[in-house]
């Protein structure tokens, strides 16, 4: 079947392309020209996750080379297979950098993708999981020992941070007793909001749930807790029928902007832990994306020790995807044709345009990135529409 868009959908896509942004997932997939090797690597990684493994991939691309397009495509491929998907960017201005695992975790939770639904993805996941968990707990004592019953039923991983377990049981018992406040508190804590253990324990006790030995509230830098909670959340996804999780962390070069050497060292340690799966994530694909500026800055950064550099080099060699700075001639012409087709779907007209090769040759002479080829194609259509 030929690819079709309504006039409104095509117009929205053209506006995004004109601004240098990737259009919606379906349009992005249809516009993909080339990238056969990158797509094959993505399919390999997704198959590995479905089989139960942990995968990590580094994606490098210069500005305008199509990195955002490729990341959108990876998300679409994962969504189509029912994966639990999150995309977030590292950003020093907001503090979301790997030296702050609490903020990275919160960004992952706040940027979950819920296919074909406007509902809260985390709430939907926990609610779905609770529907399976509640029948397993009928007639059992209300204490933290319920973790083992749920673990043995395949609804929780082999280990989970006690605070995370408390949050899940608080949600379950809140749902059973129709306590919306308890459920909301549990979801907020699972989302990464700053809620003390004391507050959680008091809420549990009001429901008659004995929280047991829940001690200190995790700190912002307690990576074992935050990634341990992420591991548990992913296990909820797989327990409710998802094949696995895709976690995309874009713009990791932002860590180079951290002011303190100690902050950079902490960020490098966390990245190395993701390379080596120190936190024992399973059925998960972690994608770390960056521009070549990251490698350039890394060469001058004394905070990056030899062990990190070796780990990075190994992942780049074995699991790295590097986008070419420019498309091949045939692939570039393919992009031009697709832009023209979308424009025609929008305007419901068929302007007379030259051969795509003519525009591609001008683009090649300009030395510009792939993003500029798309813009040039849109501008060419704009001019043709005005003249007609």
N, C-alpha and C positions, 0 to 999 in steps of 0.2 A: 504494500500500500504506500502511495506517495505521502510525503510528510506534508501536513496541512496545519495552518494556524488561522484563527479568526483575524479579522482586520485589527481588532484591539490588541490581541496577543502579539501580532507581528509588529504593530507600532511600538508596543512596550519593549520588544526585543531590539528594535532599531535604535530606540533612545538609549538603551543600555550600551549597545555596541558603539554608538556615537560617543558616549562618555568613557569608553575604554573599559567597560565592566562586562563580566560574563553574563549572558542572559539566563533565563530559567534553565533548569536541568535538562529538560527534554530538548530544548533548542541547542543547548551546549553539546549534547550528545550527537545530535544530527549534524551540527557544524564541524564536528571533529574530522580533521583531515590529517592523515599521517598518524603518528603516535601509536603505531601498531605494537612496537616493542614495549612501550610504557603500559599499554592496555593489557598486553600479555602478562607483564609482571604483576599488575594489579589482580588479574584473574588468578594467577598462581598464589598470591598472598591470601586472597579471599578463600580459595580452596583449602589452603593450609589451616586457616582459622576454623573453617567448618569441620575439618578433621580433628580439631582440638588443640592446635598449636598456638604459640605466640609469635607474631611477626612484627618486625620493625623495619621501616623504610625511610631513607633520606631522599628528599626531592629537592633538586637545585634548579633554579631558573632565573635568568636575568629579568629585570623589569621589562614587562611587555612581551616576554617570550611565550606566554601562555601558561604560566604556573597556576594562576587562579582558575583558568579553564580546566586544566588537568585535575586540580583538586576537586572542583565541582563535579567532574566526570567520575572520579573515584567514589564520591559520596553517592552519586546516582546509581552506580553499579552495586554498591553495598546496600542501598535502600531497596533496590529491586529484589534483592535476595532476602530482605527482611532483617537486615542488620540493625543493631543499636548504633546510631551514628551521632557524632558530635564534631563540630568544627569551631575552633576558636583561634584567635591570633594572640601572640605575645606582644605586650605593649608596656614599656617602662612607665609611660604617663599614668596608666591605671594600676601599675604594680603587678600586672599579670605576667610574670617572668618566672622561670623555673626555680629561682632561688626562694620563691614564696609558694610552696606546694599548696597551701590553703587557697590562695587566689586562683592558681591554675585549676585546682579541683572545682572551685566554684564556677569558673568560666566554662569548664567542660559541662557541668550540670545545667548552666543557664543557656547553653547553646546546643542542647539536644535537638535533633530533628525528628519531628513527628509526622510521618507520611500521611497525607490526605486528612489531616485533622488539625483543628485550632486548639485542642486541649493541651494541658500541661503535660509534656512527655514524661517527666519524672513521676508526677502524681498518677498518671495512667499506668505506668509500669508497676508502681508499688501497689496500687489498687488491684491490678490484675494478679500480682503475686499473692496478695493477702487473701484473695478469693480461693487460692489453692492452699494457703497455709492454715486458714481458720479451721477447716474440717479436721486437720491433723492434731489440733490442740484441744478438741472438745474433751472435757473431763479430766484435763491435766492440771497440776498445780501451777499457779500463776507466779512463775519465777524464771530466772535466767536459764535454768536447765532446759527450757523449751527449745533453746538453740540446738541441742543435740537431736531432739526429735525431728526438727525441721531439716537439719543436716542429713540425718539418716534417710529422710524422705527425698533427698536430692534437691531441696529447695534453698539450701544455703551451702557455701563452700566449706572445706575442711576446717578453716579457721576464719574468724571475722573479729574485728576490733570490738571489745565489749560495749563501747558506746554505740557503735553501729547496730549491734544486736539489740540493744535496749531501744533504740529508735524504731526498729522494725517491729518489735513486740509491742511497743507503745502504740504504734499505728494499728496493729492487729486488735489489741484489746480496746483501743479507742473506737474502732469500727464496730466491734461486738457490742459495746455499751453505748453506741450512738453518741460518742463524745467528739464532736467536730473540732473542738479546741485541741484535744490530745492528738488527733490525726494531723492537724495543721502544724502543730509544734514539731511532730516527728518529721514531717516532710521538710520543714524549714531547716532542721538540723541536718537531714540527709542532703539538702541542697548546698550545705556548707555555711549557712548563716551562723553568726556568732551567738551561740546559745550555750550557757554553762551546763556542766553535768549536774549541778545541784538543781537547776530548773527542770531538767529532764527527769531526774530521780523523784522530785516532788510530784510531777505530773503522773508518773507511773504509780506512785504510792496512793494517789487519789483514786486510782482505778482498782486498787487492791493488788497491784503487780509489785512484787518485791524485787528491786533492782540489783540487789547483791553488792559485790565489791567493785562498783564503778568509782574510780579514784579521780585523778586530776583531769581537767578539761584540756584537750590537746592544744598545743601551741601552733602558731602560724607556720613554724618550721618543722613540725612533726611529720616528716614525709612518710614514715612507716604507717602512721594512722591514716593520712589522707589518701595515699595510694592503696592502703588496705581497705578503706571504705569504697574506693573506686572498684577494687576487685570484687567486693561484695555486691555492689550495684550491678556490675556486669553479670555476676552469677544469677541475679534476679532475672535479668534479661534472658539468659539461656534457659533458666528454669521455666520460663513462660513461653518458650518456643522460638526465641530468636536464635539464629545460628551462631552469632558472635557479635563483637563490637568493633567499630572503626572509630578511632580517636585521632583527629587531625589537629596538630599544633603548628600553626603557620607563623612565619616571620620570627623564627627563633634567633635570628641575628640581633634581635632587640637586646639580648643579654649583654652585648658588647657596650651598650650605653649605660650599664650599671656603674655607679660612681665608685663603689668600694671594691677593692680586690677580694675581700672576704665574701661579698655577695656574689661576685662572679664565680669564685671557687665553689660556692654552694650550688650555683646553677649548673656548673659543669659536672658536679657530682651527681645531681639529679638526672642530667641527660645521660651520663654514663650508666646510671642505674636502669634507665629505660632501654639503653642498648643491650644490657646484659640481663634484663628482666629480673632484677634483684627482688622486686616485690611479688614475684610469682603470679603475674597476670596470665590467664589462659583464655583461649578462644578470643583473642584480641589482636587487632592490627593497629599499631601506633605509627602514624605518619608524621614525620618532622620535616617541615619545608622551610627553605631559606634561599636567599640570593647569594651569589658568589662573594658578595662583600663580607659575608660571615667568615669564609675561609681566609680572606685577605686580612681581616682584623684579627683573626685567631693567630696568625703567624707572629703578630707583634704583641700578643697578650701573654704576659708572664704568669697570669693566674691559671692558665690552662697547663696542667702538668703532663708529663710524658704518658702516664697511664690513660688519661682522657684522650690524648691525641692518637694513641695506638687504637683505642676502642673506636674512635670516630673513623679512622682510616679503614679499619676492618669492615665496619658497616657500610661505608661508602663503596668499598670494593665489592662486597658480597650482596648488598641490598640497596645500592644507590641507584637513583634515576636522575639523569641529567638531561634537561630539555635543551635541544639545540637552539642556539641564538636566533637562527633563521630557518624558515621552512624551505623545503625543496621546491623547485619550480612547479611541478605538478600539484603538490599539496597547496601551494599558495594560490594557484588558479582555482582549485577546488573551493577554497575559502571565499574567493571573489564571487564565484557562481552562487554559493549559498547565501551570501549577503544580498545579492541581487534578487534571488527568489523570495527571501523574506520581505524585501522592500516591495516587491510586486504583490505579495499577499496583503501587505498593509494598504498600499495605494489602489489596489485593484486595477492597475494599469500595466502596460508592458512597454517601458521606454526603450528606445533604440540605443544600445551601448556597443562599444567596440569589443574586440576579443579580450578575454581576461588576461591573456599574455601581455597585452600592451600596458595595462595597469601594473602588472607584476614587475615588468621590466623597469618602470618608473620607480616602483617601491625598492627594488634591488639597488638601483643607482642612488637612492636617497640614503641607504645605509640604516634605515629605521627598523625598529623591532616589529614583530608580528602584529602587535596591537595597532600599530600605525597603518598596517595594510588593511585591517578591518575598517579603521576610520576613513582611509582613502576611498575604500569601496563604497561606504555610506555617502561620503561627500560627492562622489561621482554620480550616484543615484539621485542625490539632492539636485545637482546641477541639471541632470537630464529631466527631472520632474518639472523644474522651473521653466526650462526652455520649451517643454511640450505644452 
